[in-house]
Amino acid sequence: MADQPKQINFTIIPEDDPDDRRRTYSNFCSIAHTPFDFTLTFCEVMPLSEKEIREAESEHVVRAPVRAKIVVPVQFIPNLINALQEHMRVYSESYSNVGWNKGGPIH
């Protein structure tokens, strides 16, 4: 039994720095990887004006400010995926009767 890894339960307590309580909104995430890590680039994409739509159609570019760029080791990704899937499952069960969460495509 000594070969089994020990499980450690812990609670994350944020520092009392007011800047740590700041939240950053993002509604788009770009993902890239190397053999060693994954880079998650979070951006905020705002609704486009008619002019911006025309420019995007001709240039094939939509500009979106980067809100955060996070690099994590490859070993971190399976736990991140599992945590996101579990939270999505609980979220779906909790809000299954909400009108905008009844399935169908989201555009």
The first five atom37 places (N, CA, C, CB, O) and aatype in JSON, in Angstrom:
{
  "aatype": [12, 0, 3, 5, 14, 11, 5, 9, 2, 13, 16, 9, 9, 14, 6, 3, 3, 14, 3, 3, 1, 1, 1, 16, 18, 15, 2, 13, 4, 15, 9, 0, 8, 16, 14, 13, 3, 13, 16, 10, 16, 13, 4, 6, 19, 12, 14, 10, 15, 6, 11, 6, 9, 1, 6, 0, 6, 15, 6, 8, 19, 19, 1, 0, 14, 19, 1, 0, 11, 9, 19, 19, 14, 19, 5, 13, 9, 14, 2, 10, 9, 2, 0, 10, 5, 6, 8, 12, 1, 19, 18, 15, 6, 15, 18, 15, 2, 19, 7, 17, 2, 11, 7, 7, 14, 9, 8],
  "atom_mask": [
    [1, 1, 1, 1, 1],
    [1, 1, 1, 1, 1],
    [1, 1, 1, 1, 1],
    [1, 1, 1, 1, 1],
    [1, 1, 1, 1, 1],
    [1, 1, 1, 1, 1],
    [1, 1, 1, 1, 1],
    [1, 1, 1, 1, 1],
    [1, 1, 1, 1, 1],
    [1, 1, 1, 1, 1],
    [1, 1, 1, 1, 1],
    [1, 1, 1, 1, 1],
    [1, 1, 1, 1, 1],
    [1, 1, 1, 1, 1],
    [1, 1, 1, 1, 1],
    [1, 1, 1, 1, 1],
    [1, 1, 1, 1, 1],
    [1, 1, 1, 1, 1],
    [1, 1, 1, 1, 1],
    [1, 1, 1, 1, 1],
    [1, 1, 1, 1, 1],
    [1, 1, 1, 1, 1],
    [1, 1, 1, 1, 1],
    [1, 1, 1, 1, 1],
    [1, 1, 1, 1, 1],
    [1, 1, 1, 1, 1],
    [1, 1, 1, 1, 1],
    [1, 1, 1, 1, 1],
    [1, 1, 1, 1, 1],
    [1, 1, 1, 1, 1],
    [1, 1, 1, 1, 1],
    [1, 1, 1, 1, 1],
    [1, 1, 1, 1, 1],
    [1, 1, 1, 1, 1],
    [1, 1, 1, 1, 1],
    [1, 1, 1, 1, 1],
    [1, 1, 1, 1, 1],
    [1, 1, 1, 1, 1],
    [1, 1, 1, 1, 1],
    [1, 1, 1, 1, 1],
    [1, 1, 1, 1, 1],
    [1, 1, 1, 1, 1],
    [1, 1, 1, 1, 1],
    [1, 1, 1, 1, 1],
    [1, 1, 1, 1, 1],
    [1, 1, 1, 1, 1],
    [1, 1, 1, 1, 1],
    [1, 1, 1, 1, 1],
    [1, 1, 1, 1, 1],
    [1, 1, 1, 1, 1],
    [1, 1, 1, 1, 1],
    [1, 1, 1, 1, 1],
    [1, 1, 1, 1, 1],
    [1, 1, 1, 1, 1],
    [1, 1, 1, 1, 1],
    [1, 1, 1, 1, 1],
    [1, 1, 1, 1, 1],
    [1, 1, 1, 1, 1],
    [1, 1, 1, 1, 1],
    [1, 1, 1, 1, 1],
    [1, 1, 1, 1, 1],
    [1, 1, 1, 1, 1],
    [1, 1, 1, 1, 1],
    [1, 1, 1, 1, 1],
    [1, 1, 1, 1, 1],
    [1, 1, 1, 1, 1],
    [1, 1, 1, 1, 1],
    [1, 1, 1, 1, 1],
    [1, 1, 1, 1, 1],
    [1, 1, 1, 1, 1],
    [1, 1, 1, 1, 1],
    [1, 1, 1, 1, 1],
    [1, 1, 1, 1, 1],
    [1, 1, 1, 1, 1],
    [1, 1, 1, 1, 1],
    [1, 1, 1, 1, 1],
    [1, 1, 1, 1, 1],
    [1, 1, 1, 1, 1],
    [1, 1, 1, 1, 1],
    [1, 1, 1, 1, 1],
    [1, 1, 1, 1, 1],
    [1, 1, 1, 1, 1],
    [1, 1, 1, 1, 1],
    [1, 1, 1, 1, 1],
    [1, 1, 1, 1, 1],
    [1, 1, 1, 1, 1],
    [1, 1, 1, 1, 1],
    [1, 1, 1, 1, 1],
    [1, 1, 1, 1, 1],
    [1, 1, 1, 1, 1],
    [1, 1, 1, 1, 1],
    [1, 1, 1, 1, 1],
    [1, 1, 1, 1, 1],
    [1, 1, 1, 1, 1],
    [1, 1, 1, 1, 1],
    [1, 1, 1, 1, 1],
    [1, 1, 1, 1, 1],
    [1, 1, 1, 1, 1],
    [1, 1, 1, 0, 1],
    [1, 1, 1, 1, 1],
    [1, 1, 1, 1, 1],
    [1, 1, 1, 1, 1],
    [1, 1, 1, 0, 1],
    [1, 1, 1, 0, 1],
    [1, 1, 1, 1, 1],
    [1, 1, 1, 1, 1],
    [1, 1, 1, 1, 1]
  ],
  "atom_positions": [
    [[0.8, -1.2, 0.0], [0.0, 0.0, 0.0], [0.85, 1.26, 0.0], [-0.91, 0.0, 1.18], [0.33, 2.35, -0.27]],
    [[2.12, 1.16, 0.29], [2.98, 2.33, 0.34], [3.22, 2.92, -1.04], [4.32, 1.97, 0.99], [3.66, 4.07, -1.16]],
    [[2.94, 2.15, -2.11], [3.15, 2.64, -3.47], [2.06, 3.59, -3.94], [3.24, 1.48, -4.4], [2.25, 4.28, -4.94]],
    [[0.93, 3.64, -3.25], [-0.15, 4.52, -3.68], [0.15, 5.96, -3.3], [-1.49, 4.06, -3.06], [0.61, 6.23, -2.19]],
    [[-0.12, 6.9, -4.22], [0.12, 8.3, -3.89], [-0.88, 8.77, -2.83], [0.02, 9.2, -5.15], [-2.02, 8.3, -2.8]],
    [[-0.45, 9.69, -1.99], [-1.32, 10.25, -0.97], [-2.19, 11.33, -1.58], [-0.51, 10.81, 0.22], [-1.73, 12.1, -2.42]],
    [[-3.45, 11.38, -1.17], [-4.35, 12.44, -1.61], [-4.37, 13.51, -0.55], [-5.79, 11.89, -1.88], [-4.54, 13.23, 0.64]],
    [[-4.19, 14.74, -0.98], [-4.18, 15.88, -0.07], [-5.34, 16.78, -0.43], [-2.84, 16.65, -0.12], [-5.44, 17.25, -1.56]],
    [[-6.23, 17.04, 0.52], [-7.32, 17.98, 0.33], [-6.89, 19.33, 0.88], [-8.63, 17.49, 1.01], [-6.27, 19.4, 1.95]],
    [[-7.2, 20.4, 0.16], [-6.8, 21.73, 0.62], [-7.82, 22.75, 0.2], [-5.42, 22.1, 0.08], [-8.64, 22.51, -0.69]],
    [[-7.77, 23.9, 0.84], [-8.64, 25.02, 0.52], [-7.77, 26.19, 0.08], [-9.54, 25.42, 1.73], [-6.79, 26.52, 0.75]],
    [[-8.14, 26.81, -1.04], [-7.39, 27.97, -1.52], [-7.97, 29.21, -0.86], [-7.45, 28.08, -3.09], [-9.17, 29.45, -0.94]],
    [[-7.12, 29.99, -0.21], [-7.53, 31.22, 0.44], [-6.83, 32.37, -0.27], [-7.2, 31.22, 1.97], [-5.61, 32.48, -0.2]],
    [[-7.59, 33.23, -0.96], [-6.94, 34.34, -1.67], [-6.3, 35.33, -0.7], [-7.96, 35.06, -2.55], [-6.73, 35.49, 0.44]],
    [[-5.26, 35.97, -1.19], [-4.61, 37.01, -0.39], [-5.56, 38.19, -0.2], [-3.3, 37.47, -1.05], [-6.53, 38.32, -0.95]],
    [[-5.29, 39.03, 0.77], [-6.16, 40.17, 1.06], [-5.86, 41.38, 0.19], [-6.03, 40.54, 2.51], [-6.31, 42.48, 0.49]],
    [[-5.1, 41.19, -0.88], [-4.77, 42.27, -1.8], [-6.02, 42.62, -2.62], [-3.59, 41.87, -2.72], [-6.55, 41.75, -3.3]],
    [[-6.5, 43.88, -2.58], [-7.7, 44.26, -3.34], [-7.58, 43.97, -4.83], [-7.99, 45.72, -3.15], [-8.59, 43.69, -5.48]],
    [[-6.38, 44.04, -5.39], [-6.21, 43.76, -6.81], [-6.48, 42.31, -7.14], [-4.81, 44.14, -7.26], [-6.82, 41.98, -8.28]],
    [[-6.33, 41.4, -6.15], [-6.58, 39.99, -6.38], [-8.06, 39.7, -6.56], [-6.03, 39.16, -5.24], [-8.42, 38.66, -7.1]],
    [[-8.92, 40.59, -6.13], [-10.36, 40.37, -6.23], [-10.92, 40.83, -7.57], [-11.09, 41.09, -5.1], [-12.1, 40.64, -7.86]],
    [[-10.09, 41.41, -8.37], [-10.5, 41.9, -9.69], [-10.82, 40.7, -10.59], [-9.39, 42.8, -10.32], [-10.09, 39.71, -10.61]],
    [[-11.9, 40.81, -11.31], [-12.28, 39.76, -12.25], [-12.08, 40.27, -13.66], [-13.76, 39.32, -12.03], [-12.2, 41.47, -13.92]],
    [[-11.77, 39.37, -14.57], [-11.59, 39.72, -15.96], [-12.6, 38.93, -16.78], [-10.14, 39.44, -16.43], [-12.67, 37.71, -16.69]],
    [[-13.39, 39.64, -17.59], [-14.39, 38.99, -18.42], [-13.8, 38.61, -19.77], [-15.61, 39.91, -18.61], [-13.05, 39.37, -20.37]],
    [[-14.15, 37.41, -20.22], [-13.73, 36.94, -21.54], [-14.85, 36.1, -22.13], [-12.41, 36.13, -21.45], [-15.49, 35.33, -21.42]],
    [[-15.08, 36.26, -23.42], [-16.08, 35.43, -24.08], [-15.5, 34.7, -25.29], [-17.27, 36.28, -24.5], [-16.23, 34.24, -26.16]],
    [[-14.17, 34.59, -25.33], [-13.49, 33.86, -26.39], [-12.16, 33.35, -25.86], [-13.28, 34.75, -27.65], [-11.46, 34.06, -25.14]],
    [[-11.82, 32.12, -26.21], [-10.54, 31.56, -25.78], [-9.89, 30.86, -26.96], [-10.74, 30.58, -24.58], [-10.49, 30.0, -27.6]],
    [[-8.67, 31.24, -27.22], [-7.86, 30.59, -28.25], [-6.87, 29.68, -27.53], [-7.11, 31.65, -29.16], [-6.32, 30.05, -26.49]],
    [[-6.64, 28.49, -28.07], [-5.76, 27.53, -27.42], [-4.65, 27.13, -28.38], [-6.55, 26.28, -26.95], [-4.9, 26.82, -29.54]],
    [[-3.42, 27.15, -27.88], [-2.25, 26.7, -28.64], [-1.44, 25.8, -27.72], [-1.39, 27.93, -29.17], [-1.61, 25.83, -26.5]],
    [[-0.56, 25.01, -28.31], [0.27, 24.14, -27.47], [1.65, 23.91, -28.09], [-0.42, 22.79, -27.25], [1.86, 24.08, -29.3]],
    [[2.56, 23.53, -27.22], [3.89, 23.08, -27.6], [4.02, 21.67, -27.02], [5.04, 24.06, -27.08], [3.07, 21.19, -26.39]],
    [[5.12, 20.99, -27.21], [5.27, 19.69, -26.56], [5.29, 19.78, -25.03], [6.54, 19.02, -27.05], [5.16, 18.76, -24.35]],
    [[5.45, 20.98, -24.49], [5.64, 21.13, -23.05], [4.49, 21.81, -22.33], [6.87, 21.88, -22.8], [4.29, 21.57, -21.14]],
    [[3.71, 22.66, -23.04], [2.67, 23.41, -22.34], [1.53, 23.79, -23.28], [3.25, 24.66, -21.7], [1.63, 23.67, -24.5]],
    [[0.44, 24.26, -22.67], [-0.71, 24.79, -23.39], [-0.81, 26.27, -23.07], [-2.03, 24.02, -23.01], [-0.58, 26.68, -21.93]],
    [[-1.16, 27.07, -24.07], [-1.38, 28.49, -23.86], [-2.85, 28.79, -24.13], [-0.46, 29.35, -24.77], [-3.36, 28.53, -25.21]],
    [[-3.51, 29.34, -23.12], [-4.92, 29.74, -23.23], [-4.94, 31.26, -23.31], [-5.78, 29.21, -22.01], [-4.54, 31.94, -22.37]],
    [[-5.4, 31.78, -24.43], [-5.47, 33.22, -24.63], [-6.94, 33.64, -24.59], [-4.81, 33.65, -25.99], [-7.72, 33.27, -25.46]],
    [[-7.29, 34.4, -23.56], [-8.67, 34.84, -23.36], [-8.84, 36.25, -23.91], [-9.05, 34.79, -21.86], [-8.06, 37.14, -23.61]],
    [[-9.88, 36.43, -24.73], [-10.17, 37.72, -25.35], [-11.62, 38.11, -25.08], [-9.9, 37.67, -26.87], [-12.45, 37.29, -24.7]],
    [[-11.89, 39.38, -25.29], [-13.26, 39.87, -25.19], [-13.68, 40.33, -26.58], [-13.39, 41.03, -24.14], [-13.13, 41.29, -27.12]],
    [[-14.66, 39.65, -27.15], [-15.16, 39.98, -28.47], [-16.5, 40.69, -28.3], [-15.3, 38.71, -29.37], [-17.47, 40.09, -27.84]],
    [[-16.53, 41.95, -28.66], [-17.75, 42.74, -28.53], [-18.56, 42.64, -29.82], [-17.41, 44.22, -28.2], [-18.01, 42.34, -30.88]],
    [[-19.88, 42.89, -29.74], [-20.69, 42.9, -30.97], [-20.12, 43.9, -31.97], [-22.17, 43.24, -30.65], [-19.69, 44.99, -31.6]],
    [[-20.13, 43.51, -33.23], [-19.55, 44.35, -34.28], [-20.58, 45.31, -34.86], [-18.96, 43.47, -35.39], [-21.75, 44.96, -35.01]],
    [[-20.13, 46.5, -35.2], [-20.98, 47.45, -35.91], [-21.05, 47.02, -37.37], [-20.42, 48.92, -35.79], [-20.31, 46.13, -37.8]],
    [[-21.93, 47.63, -38.13], [-22.05, 47.31, -39.57], [-20.73, 47.57, -40.28], [-23.19, 48.15, -40.22], [-20.31, 46.79, -41.13]],
    [[-20.07, 48.67, -39.92], [-18.78, 49.0, -40.54], [-17.74, 47.93, -40.21], [-18.28, 50.4, -40.07], [-17.0, 47.49, -41.09]],
    [[-17.69, 47.51, -38.94], [-16.72, 46.48, -38.54], [-17.01, 45.15, -39.21], [-16.74, 46.3, -37.01], [-16.08, 44.4, -39.53]],
    [[-18.27, 44.84, -39.44], [-18.63, 43.61, -40.14], [-18.12, 43.66, -41.58], [-20.16, 43.39, -40.12], [-17.56, 42.68, -42.07]],
    [[-18.32, 44.79, -42.25], [-17.83, 44.94, -43.63], [-16.31, 44.81, -43.68], [-18.27, 46.3, -44.21], [-15.77, 44.14, -44.56]],
    [[-15.62, 45.45, -42.72], [-14.16, 45.36, -42.67], [-13.71, 43.92, -42.42], [-13.59, 46.29, -41.58], [-12.77, 43.44, -43.04]],
    [[-14.4, 43.23, -41.5], [-14.05, 41.84, -41.18], [-14.26, 40.94, -42.4], [-14.89, 41.34, -39.99], [-13.48, 40.02, -42.63]],
    [[-15.32, 41.21, -43.17], [-15.58, 40.41, -44.36], [-14.49, 40.6, -45.41], [-16.94, 40.76, -44.95], [-14.1, 39.65, -46.09]],
    [[-14.0, 41.83, -45.54], [-12.98, 42.08, -46.56], [-11.57, 41.69, -46.09], [-13.0, 43.55, -46.97], [-10.77, 41.19, -46.88]],
    [[-11.27, 41.93, -44.82], [-9.92, 41.65, -44.3], [-9.8, 40.27, -43.66], [-9.54, 42.71, -43.28], [-8.69, 39.78, -43.45]],
    [[-10.94, 39.63, -43.36], [-10.97, 38.35, -42.66], [-10.3, 38.44, -41.3], [-10.3, 37.26, -43.51], [-9.62, 37.51, -40.85]],
    [[-10.49, 39.59, -40.64], [-9.89, 39.84, -39.33], [-10.91, 40.52, -38.43], [-8.6, 40.71, -39.46], [-11.59, 41.46, -38.85]],
    [[-11.02, 40.02, -37.2], [-11.8, 40.7, -36.17], [-10.85, 40.96, -35.01], [-13.06, 39.84, -35.71], [-10.22, 40.04, -34.5]],
    [[-10.76, 42.2, -34.61], [-9.84, 42.56, -33.53], [-10.55, 42.39, -32.19], [-9.32, 44.01, -33.69], [-11.68, 42.83, -32.0]],
    [[-9.85, 41.73, -31.27], [-10.4, 41.51, -29.93], [-9.27, 41.67, -28.92], [-11.06, 40.1, -29.81], [-8.23, 41.03, -29.06]],
    [[-9.45, 42.51, -27.91], [-8.38, 42.71, -26.94], [-8.13, 41.46, -26.1], [-8.71, 43.88, -26.03], [-9.06, 40.8, -25.64]],
    [[-6.85, 41.14, -25.93], [-6.47, 40.03, -25.07], [-6.64, 40.46, -23.62], [-4.99, 39.57, -25.34], [-6.11, 41.49, -23.21]],
    [[-7.4, 39.69, -22.86], [-7.64, 39.99, -21.45], [-6.69, 39.23, -20.54], [-9.08, 39.66, -21.07], [-6.32, 39.72, -19.47]],
    [[-6.29, 38.03, -20.97], [-5.34, 37.24, -20.18], [-4.73, 36.16, -21.07], [-6.03, 36.6, -18.93], [-5.39, 35.61, -21.95]],
    [[-3.47, 35.87, -20.82], [-2.79, 34.78, -21.5], [-2.2, 33.9, -20.41], [-1.67, 35.31, -22.5], [-1.37, 34.34, -19.62]],
    [[-2.64, 32.64, -20.37], [-2.24, 31.73, -19.3], [-1.54, 30.53, -19.92], [-3.45, 31.3, -18.45], [-2.09, 29.88, -20.82]],
    [[-0.35, 30.23, -19.44], [0.41, 29.09, -19.92], [0.45, 28.06, -18.79], [1.87, 29.5, -20.36], [0.83, 28.37, -17.66]],
    [[0.05, 26.82, -19.12], [0.02, 25.75, -18.12], [0.76, 24.53, -18.66], [-1.43, 25.39, -17.73], [0.78, 24.31, -19.87]],
    [[1.37, 23.74, -17.77], [2.07, 22.54, -18.23], [1.07, 21.51, -18.77], [2.9, 21.94, -17.09], [-0.09, 21.48, -18.36]],
    [[1.53, 20.67, -19.69], [0.69, 19.65, -20.3], [0.03, 18.78, -19.22], [1.51, 18.78, -21.27], [-1.13, 18.4, -19.36]],
    [[0.75, 18.46, -18.15], [0.24, 17.59, -17.11], [-0.98, 18.18, -16.41], [1.32, 17.31, -16.1], [-1.76, 17.44, -15.8]],
    [[-1.17, 19.49, -16.49], [-2.28, 20.19, -15.85], [-3.6, 20.01, -16.61], [-1.95, 21.67, -15.72], [-4.67, 20.08, -16.02]],
    [[-3.52, 19.8, -17.92], [-4.68, 19.82, -18.8], [-5.72, 18.73, -18.48], [-4.23, 19.66, -20.22], [-6.9, 19.06, -18.44]],
    [[-5.35, 17.46, -18.25], [-6.39, 16.46, -17.94], [-7.23, 16.84, -16.71], [-5.75, 15.09, -17.72], [-8.44, 16.65, -16.72]],
    [[-6.6, 17.36, -15.67], [-7.35, 17.77, -14.48], [-8.24, 18.97, -14.78], [-6.39, 18.1, -13.33], [-9.35, 19.07, -14.27]],
    [[-7.77, 19.89, -15.61], [-8.58, 21.04, -16.01], [-9.82, 20.57, -16.78], [-7.75, 22.03, -16.87], [-10.93, 21.03, -16.52]],
    [[-9.62, 19.66, -17.72], [-10.74, 19.13, -18.51], [-11.75, 18.44, -17.6], [-10.24, 18.15, -19.59], [-12.95, 18.66, -17.73]],
    [[-11.27, 17.6, -16.68], [-12.17, 16.9, -15.76], [-12.95, 17.88, -14.9], [-11.38, 15.94, -14.87], [-14.15, 17.7, -14.7]],
    [[-12.28, 18.9, -14.4], [-12.96, 19.89, -13.54], [-14.01, 20.65, -14.34], [-11.93, 20.88, -12.93], [-15.12, 20.88, -13.85]],
    [[-13.69, 21.05, -15.57], [-14.66, 21.75, -16.41], [-15.86, 20.86, -16.73], [-13.99, 22.23, -17.7], [-17.0, 21.33, -16.7]],
    [[-15.62, 19.59, -17.04], [-16.71, 18.68, -17.33], [-17.61, 18.49, -16.11], [-16.16, 17.33, -17.8], [-18.84, 18.47, -16.25]],
    [[-17.03, 18.35, -14.95], [-17.82, 18.18, -13.73], [-18.64, 19.43, -13.43], [-16.91, 17.85, -12.53], [-19.82, 19.33, -13.09]],
    [[-18.03, 20.59, -13.56], [-18.76, 21.83, -13.33], [-19.87, 22.02, -14.37], [-17.8, 23.04, -13.35], [-20.95, 22.51, -14.04]],
    [[-19.62, 21.64, -15.61], [-20.65, 21.75, -16.64], [-21.8, 20.8, -16.35], [-20.06, 21.44, -18.03], [-22.96, 21.15, -16.56]],
    [[-21.49, 19.6, -15.86], [-22.55, 18.64, -15.49], [-23.42, 19.22, -14.39], [-21.94, 17.3, -15.05], [-24.65, 19.2, -14.5]],
    [[-22.81, 19.73, -13.32], [-23.56, 20.3, -12.21], [-24.34, 21.53, -12.67], [-22.61, 20.68, -11.05], [-25.5, 21.7, -12.3]],
    [[-23.72, 22.36, -13.48], [-24.38, 23.55, -14.02], [-25.62, 23.14, -14.82], [-23.41, 24.36, -14.9], [-26.69, 23.71, -14.64]],
    [[-25.46, 22.17, -15.72], [-26.57, 21.73, -16.56], [-27.72, 21.18, -15.73], [-26.1, 20.67, -17.55], [-28.88, 21.45, -16.02]],
    [[-27.4, 20.42, -14.69], [-28.44, 19.89, -13.81], [-29.13, 21.01, -13.03], [-27.85, 18.85, -12.84], [-30.33, 20.96, -12.79]],
    [[-28.38, 22.01, -12.63], [-28.92, 23.1, -11.83], [-29.79, 24.05, -12.63], [-27.8, 23.87, -11.19], [-30.77, 24.58, -12.11]],
    [[-29.45, 24.26, -13.9], [-30.14, 25.25, -14.71], [-30.84, 24.64, -15.91], [-29.16, 26.31, -15.17], [-31.04, 25.32, -16.92]],
    [[-31.23, 23.37, -15.84], [-31.82, 22.69, -16.99], [-33.17, 23.26, -17.38], [-31.96, 21.22, -16.71], [-33.6, 23.08, -18.52]],
    [[-33.87, 23.94, -16.47], [-35.19, 24.48, -16.79], [-35.16, 25.92, -17.26], [-36.08, 24.37, -15.59], [-36.21, 26.49, -17.56]],
    [[-33.99, 26.51, -17.33], [-33.88, 27.89, -17.79], [-34.06, 27.9, -19.3], [-32.5, 28.52, -17.37], [-33.5, 27.06, -20.0]],
    [[-34.84, 28.86, -19.8], [-35.19, 28.91, -21.21], [-34.02, 28.88, -22.16], [0.0, 0.0, 0.0], [-34.09, 28.21, -23.19]],
    [[-32.92, 29.58, -21.87], [-31.79, 29.66, -22.78], [-30.91, 28.43, -22.68], [-30.97, 30.91, -22.52], [-29.91, 28.33, -23.39]],
    [[-31.24, 27.48, -21.79], [-30.4, 26.29, -21.62], [-31.16, 25.03, -21.98], [-29.88, 26.21, -20.18], [-30.9, 23.97, -21.41]],
    [[-32.1, 25.11, -22.91], [-32.89, 23.94, -23.27], [-32.37, 23.24, -24.52], [-34.33, 24.34, -23.47], [-33.11, 22.49, -25.15]],
    [[-31.14, 23.47, -24.86], [-30.55, 22.79, -26.0], [-30.65, 23.64, -27.26], [0.0, 0.0, 0.0], [-31.15, 24.77, -27.24]],
    [[-30.18, 23.07, -28.34], [-30.2, 23.78, -29.61], [-28.92, 24.57, -29.8], [0.0, 0.0, 0.0], [-28.13, 24.73, -28.87]],
    [[-28.72, 25.06, -31.0], [-27.47, 25.77, -31.29], [-27.41, 27.12, -30.59], [-27.32, 25.97, -32.81], [-28.43, 27.78, -30.36]],
    [[-26.2, 27.52, -30.25], [-25.95, 28.82, -29.67], [-25.13, 29.61, -30.67], [-25.22, 28.71, -28.29], [-24.07, 29.16, -31.1]],
    [[-25.6, 30.78, -31.03], [-24.9, 31.59, -32.02], [-24.5, 32.9, -31.42], [-25.75, 31.82, -33.26], [-23.89, 33.73, -32.1]]
  ]
}
